[in-house]
Amino acid sequence: MNRTITFVSCVLLCASLASGQWRITTGVHDDTPNGTGHQTPSIGVVSNTMMVALVNRPVGIVQSAPFDDVNLVKDSSAATYLVGYSNWGIETGRLGAYPYGSAGTLGLFSKWFSGFDEVFLYRANKIVVTPDSLIYVANNDPEHNILVFRVTKDTIETTDYRMKTGDVDIQGLAVDDNGYVYVSAVKGSDANTAEIKVFKGIKAAGNTWATTHDDAPVSTVNLPTGVYRGIAVNGGGSWLFVSDMVTNSVKRYSGSPTTGYQISPSFSFSLTDADTVPGTNFDTLSTTTWNTGHPLGMGYMNGNNLLFVASARWLGNSIRGRNNSSCYTYSKVFILNPNTGARVDSIDVAKYYFDSTGSYTSQSFLPEKFVSGYASVYDIAFDANKDLYIQSMYSWTVEKWSFNGTLPTFPVLSVRRTDDAAPAGFSLAQNFPNPFNPSTTVTFTVPATAAVSVTVYDILGKEVATLVNGELEAGTYTAGFNARDLASGLYFYTLRSGSFSTTRKMMLMK
């Protein structure tokens, strides 16, 4: 049996983002005639000229001890609706007329319908918009449907597609390049063994998206007890990322939609007190304090293979009844190496606002200086130009950020298990072809499940590529290596696992 396992390496040690800066280039004004109208937890992008915002107004929030943003028991919604934009700018581009403010938007719920079948948006906090202009909504109606709409240059319209997901609240949502749809429960528990469900796409043969809406998942993932507000996948669906508010961490699962996923021990990312603002939120009734930030929505930038993680205090302003501090002093976006979870860069959104205006809650909607204020970043999206889109939940805005340098790229390399039989021990074969230009293949064996790395070095001992870095089962493997960006010469490649290490030479001749 052949299995392809995806790893990411950084050839020539990718440059830090310190050589460039992120900045806001534009956004939509928090007001009529172009604003979203109220609290905006999610954003989706078709192109640099077309996007969709999701509005959800949580009300009736009930908390449990320690009364922070993790321990939300239930909530309701005063409004949940979609807002489309085409050829948009700061003051123009909104598709349709919308009310503004609490009184105007009260009771406004977008409706999905197909014939006599109808479902209203309710308590939805996440959308995904795909390049074919489809809008997927993780909805919390009684059947917890994934509802599908379409945005055009003139309007947002309904489709025939929806999928029932079960009886638990959902939020995390992702669609890979093959159309598979991933959805996650908000809360993980021992009673639920399928917190993440993967459904075949709307174009797949034999699906029921447009008929009975009741496909069985093609695979599921059992998550530990936690609170999960975000998931992301790479384009091929071989990596699935999950953010957990309880442990303040992001986990990676490796596999495929059809064969399932296993946790990847080689990936690790956690927030620390240095990433948050300890003690800024204070429970006036129980004297409990807690940190503000948690990992929430995520986005995977294909091509560059970068994982973006939004961090903020979930529904911070909505639960201020039990605390006496602002939730707007902290909100960041972390940019990670998806192979290891190492931080490549971060965007301190709250600090950017403060540095731009002298206040965390001041706004500017000028072309030369766009600042939403009220930092509350819950979601991540990109356009084809690699511009970053975020929303401000409590500023009721959407922003586009651009990077004025060159984003690093972590090339995706494939490791294939060619034989499942357990060999007698570790071994590392001579690469083939050798000499090579610019690609070659390395074959190695693993006698039992173990953490394994295969690393390439130049003649000075400098690491130039990591072909493998993760846990592998017993078997024989091949790893591809492309040295198109390296100079001709002698290189060394090393297989390591625990105390075992062996090295061979390879010759690149261009």
C-alpha positions as CSV (number, residue, x, y, z in Angstrom):
1,M,0.0,0.0,0.0
2,N,1.4,3.5,-0.9
3,R,0.6,6.4,1.2
4,T,1.8,10.0,0.6
5,I,2.6,12.0,3.7
6,T,3.0,15.7,3.3
7,F,5.8,17.6,5.1
8,V,7.0,21.1,4.7
9,S,10.6,22.2,4.5
10,C,12.2,25.6,4.4
11,V,14.8,25.5,1.7
12,L,17.7,27.9,2.2
13,L,16.2,28.9,5.5
14,C,13.4,31.2,4.6
15,A,13.9,34.9,5.4
16,S,12.2,36.4,8.3
17,L,9.3,38.7,7.7
18,A,11.4,41.4,9.4
19,S,12.4,42.6,6.0
20,G,8.9,43.9,5.4
21,Q,5.9,45.1,7.2
22,W,2.1,44.5,7.3
23,R,-0.1,47.5,7.0
24,I,-3.8,48.3,6.4
25,T,-4.4,49.3,2.8
26,T,-8.2,49.7,2.8
27,G,-11.4,48.5,4.4
28,V,-15.1,49.3,4.7
29,H,-16.5,52.2,6.7
30,D,-18.3,51.4,9.9
31,D,-21.5,53.2,8.9
32,T,-24.1,53.4,6.1
33,P,-24.1,53.2,3.2
34,N,-21.2,50.6,3.2
35,G,-20.9,49.2,6.7
36,T,-21.9,45.7,7.7
37,G,-24.4,47.1,10.2
38,H,-23.4,45.3,13.4
39,Q,-21.0,42.8,15.0
40,T,-19.0,41.0,12.4
41,P,-17.3,37.7,13.4
42,S,-16.3,36.3,10.0
43,I,-15.1,37.3,6.5
44,G,-14.8,35.4,3.2
45,V,-13.0,36.5,0.0
46,V,-13.7,35.5,-3.6
47,S,-11.2,37.9,-5.1
48,N,-9.6,41.3,-4.5
49,T,-12.8,42.9,-5.7
50,M,-15.4,40.6,-4.1
51,M,-16.0,39.5,-0.5
52,V,-18.6,38.6,2.0
53,A,-19.0,39.5,5.6
54,L,-21.0,37.6,8.3
55,V,-22.9,39.5,10.9
56,N,-24.0,37.8,14.2
57,R,-25.4,39.7,17.2
58,P,-25.0,37.4,20.3
59,V,-27.4,38.1,23.1
60,G,-28.6,36.3,26.2
61,I,-25.1,35.0,26.9
62,V,-24.8,32.7,30.0
63,Q,-21.4,32.0,31.5
64,S,-20.1,29.5,34.0
65,A,-17.2,29.9,36.5
66,P,-14.6,31.3,36.1
67,F,-16.9,33.5,33.9
68,D,-14.4,34.1,31.2
69,D,-14.8,33.9,27.4
70,V,-14.0,30.1,27.4
71,N,-16.9,29.1,29.7
72,L,-19.9,30.3,27.7
73,V,-22.9,28.0,28.4
74,K,-25.3,29.3,25.8
75,D,-26.3,32.4,23.8
76,S,-29.0,33.6,21.5
77,S,-28.9,36.0,18.5
78,A,-30.7,39.2,17.7
79,A,-29.6,39.1,14.1
80,T,-27.5,36.9,11.7
81,Y,-27.1,37.8,8.1
82,L,-24.7,38.0,5.2
83,V,-23.4,41.2,3.5
84,G,-21.8,41.1,0.1
85,Y,-19.3,43.5,-1.5
86,S,-18.3,43.9,-5.2
87,N,-15.8,46.3,-6.7
88,W,-15.7,47.7,-3.2
89,G,-14.0,50.6,-1.5
90,I,-14.2,52.4,1.8
91,E,-17.5,54.0,1.0
92,T,-18.9,51.9,-1.9
93,G,-19.5,48.4,-3.1
94,R,-22.0,47.0,-0.7
95,L,-24.6,44.7,-2.4
96,G,-27.9,46.0,-1.2
97,A,-29.3,48.2,1.5
98,Y,-28.9,47.2,5.1
99,P,-30.0,48.9,8.4
100,Y,-27.5,50.1,10.9
101,G,-27.2,49.6,14.6
102,S,-29.0,47.6,17.3
103,A,-32.4,48.9,16.6
104,G,-32.2,48.7,12.8
105,T,-30.8,45.2,12.6
106,L,-32.9,43.6,15.3
107,G,-34.6,40.5,13.9
108,L,-32.7,40.5,10.6
109,F,-31.9,36.9,9.6
110,S,-30.8,35.8,6.2
111,K,-32.8,32.9,4.7
112,W,-31.5,29.9,2.8
113,F,-34.3,28.3,0.7
114,S,-34.8,25.8,-2.0
115,G,-38.4,25.3,-3.2
116,F,-40.4,25.0,0.0
117,D,-37.4,24.1,2.1
118,E,-36.1,27.0,4.1
119,V,-33.6,27.6,7.0
120,F,-32.8,30.9,8.6
121,L,-29.3,31.9,9.6
122,Y,-28.9,31.7,13.3
123,R,-26.0,32.0,15.7
124,A,-23.5,31.6,12.9
125,N,-20.0,32.7,13.5
126,K,-18.0,31.4,10.6
127,I,-18.2,31.5,6.8
128,V,-15.9,30.2,4.1
129,V,-16.0,31.7,0.6
130,T,-14.5,29.7,-2.3
131,P,-13.1,31.0,-5.6
132,D,-16.2,29.8,-7.4
133,S,-18.2,32.4,-5.4
134,L,-19.9,29.9,-3.0
135,I,-20.5,30.9,0.6
136,Y,-20.5,28.1,3.2
137,V,-22.0,29.0,6.5
138,A,-21.6,27.0,9.8
139,N,-25.2,27.5,11.0
140,N,-26.7,26.7,14.4
141,D,-30.3,26.0,13.5
142,P,-31.7,22.9,15.1
143,E,-30.0,20.6,12.5
144,H,-26.8,22.6,12.6
145,N,-26.7,22.8,8.8
146,I,-23.8,23.9,6.6
147,L,-25.7,26.3,4.4
148,V,-24.5,27.3,0.9
149,F,-25.1,30.6,-0.8
150,R,-23.6,32.3,-3.8
151,V,-22.3,35.8,-4.2
152,T,-22.6,37.6,-7.6
153,K,-21.6,41.0,-8.7
154,D,-25.1,42.2,-7.9
155,T,-26.4,40.2,-4.9
156,I,-26.2,37.2,-2.6
157,E,-28.4,34.4,-3.7
158,T,-29.4,31.0,-2.2
159,T,-28.5,27.6,-3.7
160,D,-30.0,24.2,-3.4
161,Y,-27.1,23.0,-1.2
162,R,-27.1,22.4,2.6
163,M,-25.9,19.6,4.8
164,K,-27.1,18.5,8.2
165,T,-24.3,18.0,10.7
166,G,-26.0,16.8,13.9
167,D,-27.2,18.1,17.2
168,V,-24.2,20.0,18.6
169,D,-23.2,23.6,18.0
170,I,-20.7,24.1,15.1
171,Q,-18.2,26.9,14.2
172,G,-15.0,25.7,12.7
173,L,-15.4,25.4,8.9
174,A,-13.0,24.8,6.0
175,V,-13.1,23.7,2.3
176,D,-10.1,22.1,0.6
177,D,-9.1,22.4,-3.0
178,N,-10.8,19.1,-3.8
179,G,-14.1,20.3,-2.4
180,Y,-14.2,18.4,0.8
181,V,-16.0,20.3,3.6
182,Y,-14.7,20.2,7.2
183,V,-16.8,21.3,10.2
184,S,-16.0,21.2,13.9
185,A,-18.1,21.2,17.0
186,V,-17.6,24.2,19.3
187,K,-17.1,21.9,22.4
188,G,-15.2,18.6,22.6
189,S,-16.4,16.1,25.1
190,D,-16.0,12.4,26.0
191,A,-19.6,11.8,24.8
192,N,-18.8,13.1,21.3
193,T,-16.3,11.0,19.3
194,A,-16.7,13.0,16.1
195,E,-16.0,16.6,16.9
196,I,-14.7,17.1,13.4
197,K,-16.7,15.8,10.4
198,V,-15.5,15.7,6.8
199,F,-18.1,15.7,4.1
200,K,-17.6,15.1,0.4
201,G,-18.1,18.2,-1.7
202,I,-21.1,19.4,-3.6
203,K,-19.6,18.2,-6.9
204,A,-18.7,14.7,-5.7
205,A,-20.7,11.8,-7.1
206,G,-23.5,10.5,-5.0
207,N,-23.7,13.4,-2.5
208,T,-27.0,14.6,-1.0
209,W,-26.1,18.3,-0.7
210,A,-29.0,19.2,-3.0
211,T,-31.5,16.4,-2.1
212,T,-31.9,14.9,1.3
213,H,-28.9,16.8,2.9
214,D,-27.9,13.8,5.1
215,D,-24.6,12.4,3.9
216,A,-22.6,10.4,6.3
217,P,-19.1,11.9,6.9
218,V,-16.3,10.4,4.9
219,S,-14.2,10.6,8.0
220,T,-14.3,12.1,11.5
221,V,-11.8,13.2,14.1
222,N,-12.2,12.7,17.8
223,L,-10.9,15.7,19.7
224,P,-10.2,15.9,23.4
225,T,-12.3,18.0,25.8
226,G,-11.9,21.6,24.7
227,V,-13.5,24.6,23.1
228,Y,-12.8,24.9,19.4
229,R,-13.5,28.1,17.5
230,G,-11.4,27.5,14.4
231,I,-10.1,24.9,11.9
232,A,-8.0,25.2,8.7
233,V,-6.7,22.8,6.0
234,N,-4.0,23.0,3.4
235,G,-5.1,22.8,-0.2
236,G,-4.7,19.1,-0.6
237,G,-6.4,18.3,2.7
238,S,-3.4,16.4,4.1
239,W,-3.1,18.7,7.1
240,L,-5.9,19.8,9.4
241,F,-5.3,22.4,12.0
242,V,-7.5,22.9,15.1
243,S,-7.4,25.8,17.6
244,D,-8.4,25.1,21.2
245,M,-9.3,27.9,23.6
246,V,-8.9,25.7,26.7
247,T,-5.3,24.9,26.2
248,N,-4.6,28.1,24.2
249,S,-3.0,26.0,21.5
250,V,-3.2,24.9,17.9
251,K,-2.9,21.2,17.0
252,R,-2.2,19.7,13.6
253,Y,-3.7,16.4,12.3
254,S,-2.2,14.6,9.3
255,G,-3.9,12.3,6.9
256,S,-6.6,12.7,4.3
257,P,-10.4,13.2,4.1
258,T,-10.9,9.5,3.0
259,T,-8.4,7.7,5.3
260,G,-8.8,9.9,8.4
261,Y,-6.4,11.9,10.5
262,Q,-4.0,11.4,13.3
263,I,-2.4,14.0,15.5
264,S,1.1,15.2,14.5
265,P,3.5,15.3,17.5
266,S,6.0,17.3,15.5
267,F,3.8,20.4,15.4
268,S,3.4,22.6,18.5
269,F,2.0,26.1,19.0
270,S,0.7,27.6,22.2
271,L,0.0,31.1,23.4
272,T,1.8,32.2,26.6
273,D,1.4,35.1,29.0
274,A,3.7,37.1,26.7
275,D,1.1,36.8,24.0
276,T,-1.7,38.0,26.1
277,V,-2.3,40.6,28.8
278,P,-2.4,38.8,32.1
279,G,-5.0,40.0,34.6
280,T,-6.7,42.6,32.4
281,N,-10.1,41.0,32.7
282,F,-11.4,40.9,36.2
283,D,-14.5,39.2,37.5
284,T,-16.0,41.8,39.8
285,L,-18.1,39.1,41.6
286,S,-15.5,36.4,42.3
287,T,-12.2,38.3,42.0
288,T,-11.1,35.8,39.2
289,T,-8.6,37.1,36.6
290,W,-7.7,35.6,33.3
291,N,-5.8,36.4,30.2
292,T,-7.5,38.0,27.2
293,G,-6.3,36.2,24.2
294,H,-7.2,32.8,22.7
295,P,-6.5,31.2,19.3
296,L,-9.7,31.5,17.2
297,G,-10.1,31.5,13.5
298,M,-7.3,30.4,11.1
299,G,-6.3,30.5,7.5
300,Y,-3.9,28.5,5.4
301,M,-2.1,30.4,2.7
302,N,-1.5,27.9,-0.1
303,G,1.6,28.5,-2.3
304,N,3.6,30.0,0.5
305,N,2.3,27.4,2.9
306,L,1.9,29.7,5.9
307,L,-0.6,29.2,8.7
308,F,-2.3,32.4,10.1
309,V,-3.9,32.2,13.5
310,A,-6.2,35.0,14.8
311,S,-6.1,35.6,18.6
312,A,-8.5,37.7,20.6
313,R,-10.9,37.6,23.5
314,W,-14.0,35.8,22.3
315,L,-17.1,38.0,22.6
316,G,-15.1,40.2,24.9
317,N,-17.3,43.3,24.9
318,S,-20.4,41.2,25.0
319,I,-19.5,39.7,28.4
320,R,-18.2,42.8,30.1
321,G,-21.0,42.7,32.7
322,R,-18.8,40.8,35.1
323,N,-15.6,42.6,34.5
324,N,-14.3,46.1,34.5
325,S,-11.8,46.3,31.7
326,S,-11.6,46.8,28.0
327,C,-11.2,43.9,25.7
328,Y,-9.6,46.0,22.9
329,T,-6.0,46.2,24.2
330,Y,-5.2,42.8,22.8
331,S,-5.7,41.1,19.4
332,K,-3.0,39.5,17.2
333,V,-2.5,37.5,14.1
334,F,0.3,34.9,14.3
335,I,2.0,33.5,11.2
336,L,3.4,30.0,11.6
337,N,5.5,27.5,9.9
338,P,2.9,24.7,9.4
339,N,5.4,22.0,9.7
340,T,6.5,22.7,13.2
341,G,4.3,25.5,14.6
342,A,7.3,27.8,14.9
343,R,6.4,31.5,14.7
344,V,7.5,33.2,11.5
345,D,5.9,36.6,12.4
346,S,3.0,38.2,14.1
347,I,0.8,41.2,13.5
348,D,-0.2,43.1,16.7
349,V,-3.4,44.5,15.5
350,A,-4.3,46.3,18.8
351,K,-0.9,48.0,18.9
352,Y,-1.2,49.0,15.3
353,Y,-4.4,50.8,16.1
354,F,-3.0,52.5,19.1
355,D,0.2,53.6,17.3
356,S,-1.9,54.9,14.5
357,T,-4.4,57.0,16.5
358,G,-3.2,57.1,20.1
359,S,-6.2,55.1,21.2
360,Y,-7.4,51.5,21.1
361,T,-10.9,52.7,20.2
362,S,-10.3,55.6,17.8
363,Q,-11.2,55.1,14.1
364,S,-10.1,56.6,10.8
365,F,-11.7,55.8,7.5
366,L,-9.5,57.8,5.2
367,P,-7.7,56.4,2.2
368,E,-4.4,57.4,3.6
369,K,-5.1,56.0,7.1
370,F,-7.7,53.3,7.6
371,V,-8.0,52.2,11.2
372,S,-11.0,50.2,12.5
373,G,-10.1,50.4,16.2
374,Y,-11.8,48.1,18.7
375,A,-9.4,45.2,18.0
376,S,-11.3,41.9,17.9
377,V,-9.9,39.7,15.2
378,Y,-11.7,36.4,15.0
379,D,-11.2,35.3,11.4
380,I,-8.7,35.2,8.5
381,A,-9.1,35.2,4.7
382,F,-6.8,35.9,1.7
383,D,-7.2,36.9,-1.9
384,A,-5.1,35.7,-4.8
385,N,-2.7,38.5,-4.3
386,K,-1.8,37.1,-0.8
387,D,-3.4,40.1,0.9
388,L,-4.8,39.4,4.3
389,Y,-8.4,40.2,5.2
390,I,-9.6,40.4,8.9
391,Q,-12.7,41.7,10.6
392,S,-13.3,43.7,13.7
393,M,-16.2,42.1,15.7
394,Y,-16.9,45.3,17.6
395,S,-15.9,47.9,15.1
396,W,-18.3,46.3,12.6
397,T,-15.7,46.6,9.8
398,V,-13.5,44.6,7.4
399,E,-9.9,45.4,6.7
400,K,-7.4,44.5,4.0
401,W,-3.8,44.2,5.0
402,S,-0.8,44.0,2.6
403,F,2.8,43.0,3.2
404,N,5.3,45.3,1.6
405,G,8.1,42.7,1.4
406,T,8.4,39.2,0.1
407,L,6.5,36.5,2.0
408,P,8.6,33.4,2.7
409,T,7.6,30.1,1.1
410,F,7.8,26.7,2.8
411,P,7.9,24.2,-0.1
412,V,5.7,21.2,0.3
413,L,7.5,17.9,-0.2
414,S,6.0,14.5,-0.4
415,V,7.1,11.4,1.6
416,R,5.8,8.2,0.3
417,R,5.7,4.9,2.1
418,T,6.5,2.3,-0.6
419,D,6.4,-0.8,1.6
420,D,4.5,-1.4,4.8
421,A,6.6,-4.4,5.9
422,A,8.7,-3.6,9.0
423,P,12.4,-3.7,8.1
424,A,15.1,-5.0,10.5
425,G,16.4,-1.5,11.3
426,F,16.9,2.1,10.2
427,S,18.8,2.5,6.9
428,L,19.5,5.4,4.5
429,A,20.1,4.6,0.8
430,Q,22.1,6.5,-1.7
431,N,19.9,9.2,-3.4
432,F,18.9,8.5,-7.0
433,P,19.8,9.9,-9.4
434,N,23.2,11.1,-8.2
435,P,24.6,13.4,-9.4
436,F,21.3,15.2,-9.9
437,N,19.8,18.4,-11.3
438,P,17.7,19.7,-9.7
439,S,15.6,16.9,-8.2
440,T,16.5,13.6,-6.6
441,T,14.9,10.9,-4.4
442,V,16.1,9.7,-1.0
443,T,15.0,6.2,0.2
444,F,15.1,5.2,3.9
445,T,13.6,2.6,6.2
446,V,11.9,2.8,9.7
447,P,11.7,-0.4,11.8
448,A,9.0,0.8,14.1
449,T,6.8,3.9,14.7
450,A,9.2,6.7,15.7
451,A,9.9,10.4,15.3
452,V,12.2,10.7,12.2
453,S,14.0,13.5,10.5
454,V,15.9,13.6,7.2
455,T,17.9,16.8,6.9
456,V,20.1,18.2,4.1
457,Y,23.3,20.2,4.8
458,D,25.8,22.1,2.7
459,I,29.5,21.5,2.8
460,L,29.9,24.0,5.7
461,G,27.3,22.1,7.8
462,K,24.6,24.7,7.3
463,E,21.1,23.2,7.2
464,V,19.5,23.9,3.8
465,A,16.4,21.7,3.8
466,T,14.4,19.4,6.1
467,L,12.8,16.6,4.0
468,V,11.1,14.8,6.9
469,N,10.3,15.9,10.4
470,G,7.6,13.9,12.1
471,E,6.3,10.5,13.3
472,L,6.4,7.7,10.8
473,E,5.1,4.1,11.1
474,A,7.3,1.1,10.2
475,G,8.1,0.7,6.5
476,T,10.2,1.9,3.6
477,Y,9.9,5.5,2.5
478,T,11.0,7.8,-0.4
479,A,11.4,11.5,0.0
480,G,11.7,13.9,-2.9
481,F,14.3,16.8,-2.8
482,N,14.3,19.7,-5.2
483,A,17.5,21.8,-5.1
484,R,16.5,24.3,-7.8
485,D,17.5,27.3,-5.5
486,L,20.8,25.8,-4.4
487,A,24.3,26.1,-5.9
488,S,26.1,23.2,-7.5
489,G,28.3,21.3,-5.2
490,L,28.5,18.6,-2.5
491,Y,25.7,18.2,0.0
492,F,25.1,15.8,2.9
493,Y,21.8,14.3,4.1
494,T,21.3,12.8,7.5
495,L,18.6,10.4,8.8
496,R,18.0,10.7,12.6
497,S,15.7,9.0,15.0
498,G,16.4,9.0,18.7
499,S,20.1,7.9,19.2
500,F,20.3,6.6,15.6
501,S,22.0,8.8,13.0
502,T,23.5,8.1,9.6
503,T,24.7,10.4,6.8
504,R,25.4,10.1,3.1
505,K,26.7,12.5,0.3
506,M,24.9,13.8,-2.7
507,M,26.2,15.9,-5.7
508,L,24.2,18.6,-7.3
509,M,25.5,19.4,-10.8
510,K,23.8,22.3,-12.7
